[in-house]
Amino acid sequence: MSRWRRLPGVLWLLYFALRNAVRAAYYLGAIPPVWTEEGLRGPWIYLGMAALAWALAFGAAAGLWWRRGPTAARWILGGMVLYQLHGWVHRLFLMRSPFIAQSHGFALLVSLLTLIGTAWFLGLVHGRSRV
C-alpha cells in the first residue's frame, strides 16, 4: 500500500486529534469558569488532560499509520476501541442529564459507526464479491 493510499486514514485520525485538541483547550481554558458561574460543575482539569492525551495519541497514530501502514492498523483500531470505551465511561458516570439518558442508543450507533469507519479507513474491512 502506497503512502498516498493511506492519506484518508491519516486525515481520519488527524480529525480525532484536532477534535480532542480543541476540547482540551476548551476544558483547560477560560470557558469552564464561566460555566461554574452558571452553576455547572465538572472535573475540568481531568477532562482537559484526558482530551489532551487523546489528541497526542491520535496524532501519534496518524504518524504511525503514515509511516508503517498495515502493520500498525490493528494497534490503531485497538486504540480507537479504548477511546470509545473511555467516552462511554464519561457518558455513564460523569454526564447527568435527561438528554444523555435518552440518547444512549444514538450514541451507541455513533460509536459502532466510528469503529467500522476506522477499520475501513485502515483497510481492515475488505469488500468481497460472491462469484
N, C-alpha and C positions, 0 to 999 in steps of 0.2 A: 504494500500500500504506500503510495507516494505521500509526501508531506502535504501536498495541496488537497488530497482527498481527505486528510484529517482536519482540514480547516473548519468544516461545520461543527465537529466535535469540540474543537478549541473554542469556537465562538459560543457554543452552548455552555461550556464550563466557565468561560470568562463572564457570561451573563450572570451566573450564580456568584462569581467572585465580586463583580461590581455591585450586584444587589445587596450582598452582605456587607460590603464596604460602606455603602450608603446607610444601611441600617445601623452599622457600628457608629458612624458619625452622628447619626440621628440620636441614638441612645446615649452616647457619651457627650454629646454637645449640649447646647443650651435649651433644647426643646423640652426634655423631661422636667426640669424645674418649673416650667410654665404649666405642665400638666399637674404637678404637685399643688400649685396654687389653685387649680380647679378641683382638687380633691382626689385625683387619680394617683395611685401609688404603684410602684413596681420595683423590682430589683434591677435598676437601670445599669449599674456597673456590670453585673453579671450578664445581662442581655447584650450590652455593648461589647464586652470582651468575648462572648460566645460568637457574636456576629463577626468580629474582627478575626477570630481564629478560623471561622469557616471561610471568610474572604481569602485569607492566606492559603488555606488548604485547597480551595478551588483554583486559585492562581497557580499553585504548585502542580495541581492535577492537569491544568491546561498545558503547562510547560512539559510535563511528563508525557502527556498524550502526543504533543507535537514532536517530541524527540524520540520516544520509544514506540509509539503506536500500539498495535495489538497486544504486545507483551504486557502493557500496563492496564489494559481495558478492564480486566476483572477486578483489579485493585481499585480502580476509579469507580466502578459500579458498586463495590463494597463500601466505598466512602460515601457515595450517594445514598445508599441504604442507611448508613449511620446518620447522615444528615436528616433524612426523613424521620427516623426514629427520634432523634433529638427534637425535631419540630413537634412531633406528637407528644413527647414528654412536656414540652412547653404548653401545648394546647390543652392537655388534660389536667395539668397541675398548676399552671400559672395564669391561665386565662379564665376568667369567671364572668360570663355574661349570658343572657338568654340566647343571643345570636350565636355565640360559639357553640352552645349546646345543641342548637337546631341545625348547625351546618356541618356536623361531623361527617355525614355521608358525602357531601360535596368535597370536603377536604380530603377524604379517603380516596375519592376518584382522582383528584388532582395529584395526590401522592403517587398513586399507581401509574398514572399517565406520565409523570415525571420520571419514574424509574424505567418505564418502557421507552420513553424518548431518549433517555440516557443510553440504554442498551442499544437502541437503534443507531444513534449518532456514533457510538463507539464500535459499531459493526458486529455486535454480539447477536443481533437478530437478522436472520437471512430469509429472504423470500424463496420459497421452493415451489417449483412447478410440479403439477401432478400428471406427468405424462406416462 
